[in-house]
Amino acid sequence: MTRKNILSVKRIVVKIGTSSLILPNGKINLSNIDELAFVLSDLNNNGYEVILVTSGAIGVGLNVLGMDKRPKGIADQQALASIGQVELMSLYTQMFRRYSQKVSQLLLTRDVTDFPTSRENAENALNALLGLGIIPIINENDAIAVDEMDHQTKFGDNDKLGAIISKLVNADLLIMLSDIDGLFDKNPTIYDDAKIFNEIHEITDELRQMAGGAGSRFGTGGMTSKLAAAQILFENGQEMVLTNGERIREIKEIIEGREIGTYFHQKS
């Protein structure tokens, strides 16, 4: 069966997690970043409007400094994020340039999207960039946003950021690239009989209980955060596909309506 709603999408947000950008040994997954740049550039050439929401600043910072685990201190993590963000954008710029695609960078904190004036400014900037055929690359400003501040500046995770950006620009579809093929009824890395959900129409308490914790030592977003992101989209009448970031070329097949990953949409 074809997912017919997806066939008419024009504006797409793609969210990629740290586990898809950093190899298990802590090195940068260059082939994945290159493939992402190729696929998104190709989509842009074919008339789609594309926004990339990326994680990975701290993971790349660890790689730059040759460290194998996150430091515990908040200031040290902020420094890592600042170092890693420069390197991450440099990599993206190089890779997208191979396919003659221009990109831009936006670093956001929660207060930007919470306050009406700054939210409107961000929305206007994104619409202007898309109008110019540029792919905006968005990350949380991890060097600034920390939980310990009195007012909330942190999104919590980039799954939520992907949903908030999708809502901000009224995207037709959020494609969330994870380290798993979709949402399963149990952990597929442990249980051979785990079954994938092809479609989800409602975020229930049962689904939330099923969702596990964070999946890797570099990432922070487990299934719980992906369901929270889907809930944000549902409240705005939007849709999402959760799929594996190891098979980035499948993005094109997802947009062609192929049944890949888990499709989150409400029944009309």
Secondary structure as GFF3:
##gff-version 3
##sequence-region A 1 268
A	DSSP	three_ten_helix	4	8	.	.	.	ID=ss1
A	DSSP	beta_strand	11	16	.	.	.	ID=ss2
A	DSSP	alpha_helix	18	21	.	.	.	ID=ss3
A	DSSP	alpha_helix	30	45	.	.	.	ID=ss4
A	DSSP	beta_strand	49	54	.	.	.	ID=ss5
A	DSSP	alpha_helix	57	64	.	.	.	ID=ss6
A	DSSP	alpha_helix	74	98	.	.	.	ID=ss7
A	DSSP	beta_strand	103	108	.	.	.	ID=ss8
A	DSSP	alpha_helix	110	114	.	.	.	ID=ss9
A	DSSP	alpha_helix	116	131	.	.	.	ID=ss10
A	DSSP	beta_strand	135	140	.	.	.	ID=ss11
A	DSSP	alpha_helix	158	168	.	.	.	ID=ss12
A	DSSP	beta_strand	173	178	.	.	.	ID=ss13
A	DSSP	beta_strand	199	200	.	.	.	ID=ss14
A	DSSP	alpha_helix	205	210	.	.	.	ID=ss15
A	DSSP	alpha_helix	223	235	.	.	.	ID=ss16
A	DSSP	beta_strand	240	244	.	.	.	ID=ss17
A	DSSP	alpha_helix	250	255	.	.	.	ID=ss18
A	DSSP	beta_strand	262	264	.	.	.	ID=ss19
###
